[in-house]
């Protein structure tokens, strides 16, 4: 039986793959020239298809890893240490999601930029984690198996109801709240359907934990994921149409005609199967470090590419201006540069903190000395002026 640590390497590898796909996807999407965005071009269409796998993979692996760590604990409910850690992590992620979109130029003018209230991937992930924790706390009070069934049911319902909530505008809600449910106001990601992928990832984690002690666990898991993935990719639309014909429920037909959610879930399952098959090749520490620092990588890439607070990023200077070769080379350098920066920062984190604290001490010491000299000079000037006034009176 393989040790659990190998399984964690596999999880980190998927997360590292997803974050690197996101880096190159954002770079090319932001900077590739419009004239080269030709969907009839095979290379561009293949790139666009695989780019579309990034978000589903990221949300699925988020639900998987969080539930995997949550349910590995023997304690349940609020006594489970992962509950409080998860809440803190979720709040931190949501906070960064808003902070990255803040424009200091708008703040200096005494206002807040409208895009500050848009919901992006970080707010969506953070809120999804809070919802996942809520489902866990409610269902685990009654039955351990209930959480597994509920989370699967929620994921299926979210995917099936997409044609209904996808058209909602929600004008009766404040925009700050409505932005979590509709993209009509500018949100990039919304809670639905993306929480559905988190639910499916969570469900997969419950199965992994349940059967992980089986002697041929990885062989069976790889085969099942590959089979389920191919079924979802090739036949989920046909199954939905068959359900419509049998039940005459219109929602099945609507989903079948725009079946991107189940197909993308199939992509994720196949990707999981590939990484499981190659799990023994993903034990390098660099992969684990990249997979373990996805939030830091996302934050730094946002500053470098989009400029964040001041808007002085690559996007400002090269927006849709690169040729395919420039975009390719630039994307490779961008991914390598951001990942290297984060890895070396955490490698020398303690040294950097010491140097930073030393620098602060030097600065404050200099300020203290300078202030002392200033006060001495002011004192001498006051005495000189006073003596001059007294001498003038005589």
Wavefront OBJ file of the C-alpha trace (Angstrom):
o trace
v 0.000 0.000 0.000
v 1.345 3.432 -0.985
v 1.949 5.968 1.725
v -0.409 8.947 1.971
v 2.416 11.395 1.277
v 2.544 10.215 -2.354
v -1.081 11.202 -2.683
v -0.322 14.684 -1.411
v 2.384 15.038 -4.071
v -0.251 14.213 -6.644
v -2.570 16.895 -5.235
v 0.168 19.521 -5.184
v 1.104 18.614 -8.755
v -2.436 19.243 -10.000
v -2.586 22.544 -8.149
v 0.811 23.556 -9.552
v -0.349 22.644 -13.050
v -3.552 24.664 -12.621
v -1.769 27.794 -11.371
v 0.814 27.657 -14.179
v -1.972 27.205 -16.739
v -3.659 30.239 -15.224
v -0.450 32.297 -15.468
v 0.131 31.570 -19.133
v -3.578 31.838 -19.910
v -3.891 35.295 -18.388
v -0.679 36.468 -20.064
v -1.623 35.331 -23.572
v -5.261 36.400 -23.224
v -4.250 39.904 -22.109
v -1.350 40.565 -24.476
v -1.836 38.567 -27.700
v -2.759 40.807 -30.629
v -6.385 40.782 -31.821
v -5.401 39.850 -35.355
v -4.050 36.495 -34.109
v -7.193 35.510 -32.186
v -8.478 33.303 -34.971
v -10.636 30.428 -33.771
v -10.239 28.710 -37.112
v -6.533 28.405 -36.367
v -5.880 24.948 -34.899
v -3.139 26.078 -32.496
v -5.202 28.949 -31.107
v -8.374 26.832 -30.776
v -6.462 24.068 -28.938
v -4.894 26.650 -26.611
v -8.291 28.222 -25.952
v -9.862 24.845 -25.186
v -7.170 23.896 -22.673
v -7.285 27.375 -21.156
v -10.969 26.737 -20.491
v -9.970 23.790 -18.295
v -8.013 25.972 -15.861
v -10.842 27.409 -13.736
v -12.802 24.116 -13.428
v -9.591 22.341 -12.421
v -8.693 24.999 -9.872
v -12.126 25.017 -8.212
v -12.323 21.215 -8.208
v -8.886 20.765 -6.656
v -9.723 23.456 -4.092
v -12.748 21.485 -2.896
v -10.782 18.245 -3.035
v -7.807 19.394 -0.970
v -9.844 21.254 1.627
v -12.201 18.310 2.202
v -9.313 15.844 2.146
v -7.558 17.722 4.967
v -10.829 18.428 6.790
v -12.047 14.835 6.948
v -8.634 13.379 7.770
v -9.011 14.865 11.238
v -10.568 12.639 13.889
v -12.359 15.549 15.546
v -15.666 16.643 14.044
v -17.671 19.859 13.964
v -16.109 22.993 15.434
v -13.621 20.823 17.316
v -12.016 19.990 13.994
v -9.010 22.367 13.747
v -9.429 22.560 9.979
v -12.770 24.356 10.397
v -11.269 27.432 12.028
v -8.254 27.328 9.698
v -10.596 27.100 6.736
v -12.664 30.077 7.892
v -9.528 32.179 8.397
v -8.181 31.094 5.010
v -11.472 31.898 3.278
v -11.656 35.381 4.807
v -8.026 36.032 3.844
v -8.675 34.971 0.246
v -11.801 37.148 -0.016
v -9.900 40.093 1.485
v -7.126 39.771 -1.100
v -9.703 39.419 -3.864
v -11.037 42.887 -3.077
v -7.690 44.450 -2.193
v -6.117 43.509 -5.533
v -8.854 45.377 -7.387
v -8.478 48.570 -5.391
v -7.226 51.595 -7.339
v -5.117 53.987 -5.288
v -5.782 56.730 -7.836
v -9.487 56.496 -7.022
v -8.758 56.405 -3.286
v -6.651 59.566 -3.562
v -9.644 61.243 -5.182
v -11.845 60.223 -2.256
v -13.797 57.504 -4.079
v -13.652 53.787 -4.883
v -13.296 52.410 -8.416
v -16.380 50.429 -9.625
v -14.237 47.362 -10.445
v -13.377 47.085 -6.740
v -16.807 45.492 -6.197
v -16.470 42.943 -9.021
v -16.286 39.336 -7.831
v -13.250 37.494 -9.163
v -11.799 34.046 -8.583
v -10.479 34.740 -5.067
v -13.805 35.978 -3.675
v -15.534 33.028 -5.328
v -13.080 30.504 -3.840
v -13.263 32.074 -0.376
v -17.062 32.119 -0.352
v -17.167 28.550 -1.664
v -14.976 27.403 1.225
v -17.299 29.099 3.718
v -20.313 27.362 2.142
v -18.476 24.035 2.162
v -17.695 24.450 5.851
v -21.345 25.295 6.499
v -22.537 22.135 4.744
v -19.982 20.099 6.727
v -21.020 21.551 10.097
v -24.726 20.948 9.432
v -24.530 17.467 7.886
v -21.836 15.971 10.134
v -24.034 16.544 13.171
v -26.368 13.850 11.895
v -24.387 11.399 9.805
v -20.894 11.251 8.340
v -22.200 9.814 5.078
v -24.760 12.615 4.810
v -22.066 15.166 3.977
v -20.911 13.054 1.030
v -24.429 12.698 -0.371
v -25.437 16.310 0.219
v -22.331 17.750 -1.390
v -22.805 15.577 -4.481
v -26.470 16.554 -4.708
v -25.669 20.253 -4.388
v -23.108 20.002 -7.193
v -25.542 18.248 -9.534
v -28.362 20.716 -8.788
v -26.092 23.719 -9.372
v -25.065 22.372 -12.780
v -28.620 21.467 -13.797
v -30.102 24.838 -12.819
v -27.505 26.888 -14.719
v -29.942 27.985 -17.474
v -32.182 29.501 -14.775
v -29.763 31.435 -12.581
v -27.521 32.261 -15.547
v -30.109 34.806 -16.710
v -30.723 36.434 -13.326
v -30.010 40.138 -12.923
v -31.033 40.481 -9.238
v -31.664 44.226 -9.345
v -33.368 44.074 -5.934
v -30.043 43.212 -4.249
v -27.207 45.654 -3.504
v -24.619 45.330 -6.272
v -21.945 44.213 -3.820
v -24.030 41.134 -2.975
v -25.585 40.666 -6.422
v -22.120 40.462 -7.957
v -21.675 37.074 -6.272
v -24.595 35.686 -8.275
v -24.615 37.545 -11.599
v -21.965 38.849 -13.969
v -24.235 41.530 -15.412
v -22.447 44.188 -13.341
v -18.929 43.162 -14.345
v -18.077 40.183 -12.119
v -15.631 37.743 -13.712
v -16.608 34.742 -11.579
v -19.860 34.084 -9.741
v -20.661 31.693 -6.922
v -22.857 29.628 -9.227
v -21.908 27.521 -11.147
v -18.336 27.570 -9.784
v -19.278 26.340 -6.326
v -20.543 23.250 -8.140
v -16.973 22.301 -9.094
v -15.899 22.765 -5.471
v -18.688 20.382 -4.458
v -17.623 17.735 -6.960
v -14.009 18.061 -5.818
v -15.178 17.651 -2.233
v -17.178 14.548 -3.160
v -14.139 13.047 -4.890
v -12.106 13.624 -1.730
v -14.624 11.707 0.382
v -14.250 8.721 -1.950
v -10.465 8.947 -1.825
v -10.492 8.933 1.949
v -12.992 6.084 2.090
v -11.140 3.691 -0.222
v -7.516 4.837 0.107
v -6.478 1.758 2.097
v -7.445 -0.602 -0.727
v -4.441 -2.444 -2.158
v -5.147 -1.424 -5.776
v -6.626 1.948 -4.902
v -4.688 4.043 -7.427
v -5.271 1.646 -10.308
v -9.015 1.588 -9.697
v -9.191 5.342 -9.064
v -7.348 6.095 -12.315
v -9.598 3.802 -14.343
v -12.817 5.130 -12.805
v -11.816 8.780 -13.241
v -10.855 8.168 -16.857
v -14.111 6.346 -17.563
v -16.302 8.954 -15.841
v -14.413 11.742 -17.579
v -14.915 10.256 -21.038
v -18.601 9.578 -20.319
v -19.145 13.193 -19.270
v -17.232 14.561 -22.255
v -18.777 12.355 -24.935
v -22.215 11.315 -23.732
v -23.457 13.685 -21.007
v -25.412 15.757 -23.559
v -27.086 12.621 -24.934
v -27.985 11.457 -21.414
v -29.501 14.857 -20.625
v -31.584 14.757 -23.812
v -32.724 11.237 -22.927
v -33.798 12.475 -19.486
v -35.737 15.261 -21.186
v -37.486 12.798 -23.481
v -38.425 10.538 -20.565
v -39.472 13.207 -18.048
v -40.381 16.076 -20.381
v -38.566 18.443 -17.992
v -37.319 21.378 -20.063
v -34.277 22.073 -17.907
v -32.545 18.888 -19.115
v -32.863 20.045 -22.726
v -31.594 23.532 -21.903
v -28.516 22.135 -20.194
v -27.900 19.647 -23.026
v -27.899 22.449 -25.618
v -25.292 24.409 -23.640
v -23.508 21.594 -21.847
v -20.202 23.197 -20.929
v -20.318 22.440 -17.189
v -20.525 18.634 -17.332
v -18.094 18.476 -20.257
v -15.539 20.559 -18.364
v -16.041 18.333 -15.329
v -15.194 15.437 -17.622
v -12.006 17.255 -18.634
v -11.088 17.596 -14.971
v -11.695 13.905 -14.290
v -9.448 12.900 -17.204
v -6.787 15.328 -15.978
v -6.986 13.823 -12.475
v -6.609 10.360 -14.008
v -3.484 11.423 -15.922
v -1.902 12.902 -12.800
v -2.755 9.799 -10.794
v -1.172 7.642 -13.472
v 2.019 9.733 -13.354
v 1.957 10.377 -9.600
v 5.410 8.876 -8.993
v 6.986 11.567 -11.186
v 5.628 14.480 -9.153
v 7.697 14.179 -6.000
v 10.126 17.027 -6.717
v 10.167 19.721 -4.046
v 9.751 22.509 -6.623
v 6.379 21.095 -7.690
v 5.254 20.874 -4.078
v 6.352 24.452 -3.390
v 4.535 25.834 -6.429
v 1.412 23.849 -5.562
v 1.573 25.024 -1.954
v 1.897 28.739 -2.735
v -0.872 29.314 -5.251
v -2.302 32.334 -3.412
v 1.068 34.105 -3.340
v 1.619 33.303 -7.023
v -1.809 34.666 -7.901
v -1.237 37.894 -5.949
v 2.185 38.576 -7.477
v 1.007 37.775 -11.012
v -1.871 40.213 -10.568
v 0.534 43.022 -9.702
v 2.966 42.222 -12.520
v 0.403 41.635 -15.267
v -2.464 43.977 -14.366
v -0.719 46.517 -12.149
v -3.320 46.204 -9.391
v -3.284 49.345 -7.186
v -1.625 51.708 -9.677
v -2.405 49.958 -12.978
v 1.277 49.903 -13.964
v 1.480 46.325 -15.183
v 2.407 44.615 -18.446
v -1.218 44.896 -19.521
v -0.937 48.697 -19.578
v 2.033 48.744 -21.959
v 1.497 45.679 -24.177
v -2.299 45.214 -24.176
v -3.166 42.929 -27.109
v 0.006 43.985 -28.892
v 2.180 40.847 -29.038
v 2.738 38.446 -31.906
v 2.255 34.703 -31.293
v 5.999 34.101 -30.872
v 6.341 37.077 -28.532
v 3.334 35.860 -26.535
v 4.744 32.323 -26.357
v 8.215 33.373 -25.195
v 6.737 36.017 -22.895
v 4.328 33.525 -21.319
v 7.142 31.042 -20.617
v 9.278 33.778 -19.052
v 6.280 35.085 -17.111
v 5.424 31.668 -15.628
v 9.053 30.879 -14.821
v 9.699 34.343 -13.370
v 6.642 34.460 -11.096
v 7.138 30.903 -9.807
v 10.873 31.457 -9.225
v 10.207 34.701 -7.381
v 7.731 33.025 -5.024
v 9.918 29.942 -4.455
v 12.993 31.995 -3.601
v 11.021 34.368 -1.436
v 9.822 31.514 0.793
v 13.232 29.831 0.643
v 14.900 32.925 2.064
v 11.863 34.239 3.914
v 13.549 34.289 7.328
v 16.660 36.007 5.977
v 14.580 38.567 4.098
v 12.544 39.299 7.216
v 15.725 39.788 9.248
v 17.166 42.081 6.589
v 13.910 43.987 6.389
v 13.786 44.420 10.165
v 17.441 45.466 10.151
v 16.685 48.004 7.427
v 13.783 49.363 9.459
v 15.987 49.632 12.542
v 18.625 51.498 10.532
v 15.999 53.823 9.091
v 14.385 54.491 12.462
v 17.795 54.952 14.087
v 18.730 57.450 11.395
v 15.422 59.220 11.837
v 15.954 59.264 15.599
v 19.486 60.709 15.230
v 18.339 63.213 12.644
v 15.404 64.262 14.786
v 17.738 64.702 17.741
v 20.009 66.892 15.648
v 17.002 68.850 14.378
v 15.735 69.448 17.898
v 19.237 70.488 19.060
v 19.519 72.892 16.136
v 16.054 74.287 16.841
v 16.985 74.696 20.504
v 20.228 76.502 19.592
v 18.379 78.721 17.140
v 15.791 79.642 19.766
v 18.550 80.468 22.296
v 20.403 82.507 19.674
v 17.275 84.465 18.764
v 16.446 85.027 22.419
v 19.940 86.345 23.142
v 19.789 88.571 20.069
v 16.508 90.066 21.262
v 17.905 90.679 24.755
v 21.061 92.284 23.309
v 18.929 94.530 21.041
v 16.859 95.748 24.016
v 20.002 96.836 25.820
l 1 2 3 4 5 6 7 8 9 10 11 12 13 14 15 16 17 18 19 20 21 22 23 24 25 26 27 28 29 30 31 32 33 34 35 36 37 38 39 40 41 42 43 44 45 46 47 48 49 50 51 52 53 54 55 56 57 58 59 60 61 62 63 64 65 66 67 68 69 70 71 72 73 74 75 76 77 78 79 80 81 82 83 84 85 86 87 88 89 90 91 92 93 94 95 96 97 98 99 100 101 102 103 104 105 106 107 108 109 110 111 112 113 114 115 116 117 118 119 120 121 122 123 124 125 126 127 128 129 130 131 132 133 134 135 136 137 138 139 140 141 142 143 144 145 146 147 148 149 150 151 152 153 154 155 156 157 158 159 160 161 162 163 164 165 166 167 168 169 170 171 172 173 174 175 176 177 178 179 180 181 182 183 184 185 186 187 188 189 190 191 192 193 194 195 196 197 198 199 200 201 202 203 204 205 206 207 208 209 210 211 212 213 214 215 216 217 218 219 220 221 222 223 224 225 226 227 228 229 230 231 232 233 234 235 236 237 238 239 240 241 242 243 244 245 246 247 248 249 250 251 252 253 254 255 256 257 258 259 260 261 262 263 264 265 266 267 268 269 270 271 272 273 274 275 276 277 278 279 280 281 282 283 284 285 286 287 288 289 290 291 292 293 294 295 296 297 298 299 300 301 302 303 304 305 306 307 308 309 310 311 312 313 314 315 316 317 318 319 320 321 322 323 324 325 326 327 328 329 330 331 332 333 334 335 336 337 338 339 340 341 342 343 344 345 346 347 348 349 350 351 352 353 354 355 356 357 358 359 360 361 362 363 364 365 366 367 368 369 370 371 372 373 374 375 376 377 378 379 380 381 382 383 384 385 386 387 388 389 390 391 392 393 394
